[in-house]
């Protein structure tokens, strides 16, 4: 930060400008103890890493008080499940979460509008206590039930598909969950 003009400086001092850090000749190696060798591991229940994932919770708070919940459903659980789905979508698209990721997640599970009673029957036990950190496996299941092809859709396409046939958003897996 520049000093105010009234602060005296020696006449022989060169003006400071940005200098990049010294160049490093050799390539970088993942040789610290906590570094993962190779690429990020992929597999069941390992989640979907992506940039700035904590921001999804800031976005989720914008939906607080606007969800359509039924008996036995808690808002914290609905938002936790939606954040998991939204993070999966954002990571799959290679970016940080945006409001549309939460909109898609909440639309898929029918929390933004009056949901079909059958969907409510399916989602109520799935979302039960997923906001609790001890229920990570249940949270992963909520995220993994949504088909990747659905997560590539726009919010308008997801809403249209949910109105037409919500079961098509969960190919073969939602039936197994019921």
N, C-alpha and C positions, 0 to 999 in steps of 0.2 A: 504494500500500500504506500502511496506517495505521501511524503511529509507535506504539511502546509507550507505555503510560500514564505511565510514569515520566519520559518526555522532556518537558521544559518547553516550552510554547508561549506566545507572547505572548497576553495576554488580549483584545486588540482584533482578533486574526486570526479571520476568518470560517472556519467549518468547510468543508473542501473536499468538494465533491460532483461527480458526473459532469456534464459539460457537453458537449453535442454540438458538432461542429465548426461553424464559421460556415456559414450557408446561402449557397448559390451561386445567384444569380438566373437566369443563363443555362444553357441545357442543355449537357451534356457533348458534346464533339466528339472524334472519333478523329483528332487532328491531330499526334500525335507521329510521329517517323520510322518506327518499327517497327510502328505500328498497321495492322491490316488494314482497308481501307475496306469497309463493308457487312458481310455475314454471312460466317461461316467458309466457305471454298471446299469444294465437294464434287466428287468425281470419282474416277476410277480411281486407285488407289495413293496416295491422299492420307490414308488412315487414317480413324479415327473418333475425333475429339476428345471428351473428356469430363472430368469433374472427378476429381481425385485418382487419376490412372491409375497412379502408381507403387505404390500400395497393392496392386495385383494381384500384384506380385512377392512381397510379404510373404505374401499368401495362397497363392501357388504353392509357397512353401517348405514349407507344411504337407503337401503331397503328396509331397515328396521321400522316396524310399525305399519308396513305396507303389504305384508304377506298374508295370504288367505290360509289360515290354519284351521284344523279340525280337532275334535276331541282327542286327547292323547298326544298331540304334537306340540313341541316347544319351538319358539322362534330361534333360540340359540342353536338347537340341533339342525334346524332347516338351513340357517346361514352357514354353519360349519360344513354341512354336506355340499351346499352350493359353492362354497369357497374351494373345496377339494375338486369339484368338477371344473370350476372356472380355471384353476391352476393347471389342470390337465390340458384344457383347451389352449391356454396361453402358451404353455411349454411346447405343445405340439405345433403351434404356429410360430415358435421361435421368438417370442417376445414377452415383455412384462404384461401382467394382467390389465385389462381395461374394463370399463363398465359393461360392455357387450358380453364379455365372458360370464359375468354374474347374471346378466339378463338371460342368456342361453341356458345356464345351469338351473336357474329358478323356473324358467319356462318348461324345460324338459321334465322337471319333477312336479309341475303344476302348482307352484306356490304363488304365482302372480295373478291367477284367475281362479274361478271356481273349477276345481278339478273333477274329473270323472270319479264317481265313488269307488270304482275298482282300482284306479290309480292310488287313491287315498288309502285303500286297504293294503295295497302292496307297499307303499312308501312308509306308512306309519311304523311298522316294526323295523324297517331298514334304517330309518333316521333316529331311532330311539337311542338317546345318550351318546350320539357321535360327537357332540361338543366336548365330551369328557376326554382328556388326553389318554386315558387308559383304554379307550375304545378305538385305537388307531386302525385295527384290522377291519372293524365295521365301517369306519370312514373310508378306507380304501375300497371297500366293496361298493359303497355308494358311487364313488367316482368311476370304478371299473365297469359298472353295469351300463354306463352310457357308451354307446358305440362310437368309435373314432370318426366314422363317416358323419355322424350327427354333429360332432364337435367342429367339423369343417364347414357346417352350414352357417348362413347368416341368421341373426335373431328373427328376422321376418320369416325365413324358411322354416326355422324350428317351430315358430308359433303356428304356422299354417299346418305343418306336419302333426303337431300336437293336437290341433283341433280336428284334423281328419282322422288320425288313428295314432293315439299315444303309444300303443304297443310297438309300433314300428320303430320307435326311438330306442328300444331295448331289444335287439334281435335275440331271440331264444333265451336270453339270460333273465329277463324280468319274469318270464313264466316259471323259471326254476326257483326264483326268489319267493314266489307266492305260495 
